[in-house]
Amino acid sequence: MTLTRRITARFGMAGAAAALALGGLAAQASASSAVIDGSNGFASPSSCNVGSAYYFCLYYSPNHTGGTKAYTATKVATISGNFSGTSHPVRNDAASAANGSGCHVGIWVSPNYTGNSNWMLDGNRGGNLTSSPQLRNNEASIAVDDSTNCPGVGIG
């Protein structure tokens, strides 16, 4: 193989590797979200609505059933602890959520409010976590995030 061909082949392989690396980074940079309390959502139970002491609740099972984890904090950078009455950890094991605040609430797949997310709009609403984006049994952080209706609350 001539010197020119070897140099061309090396640059070609290096260029392909660089393009692959940049493509991988671009894929990681995009995140998707879904509102879970829209037409398929449902009213928050009285134990986690605007009149309760909780900003939001996560549930072990769909439709606000099963063990509960209720939060009095407006933001949780890394979900931890167990559902009430169970030994099931909350992180990466919730199937539904309720909004007990008067603000929008976000639930993220990664700690520190990053990655794919599900949203509950302000009010007594909630819903089942979605499989697209994949948040059912795959959630790591939750917070009030509503700079319009609730400035200075949570991360909004």
ABEGO torsion letter per residue (X at the ends): XBAAAAAAAAAAAAAAAAAAAAAAAAAAABBBBBBAABAABBBBBAABBAABABABBBBABBGGBEBBBBBABABBABBBEBBBGBABBABGABABBBBABABBBBBBABBGGBEBBBBBBBEBBBBBBBAOBBABGABABBBBBBAAABBGBEAX
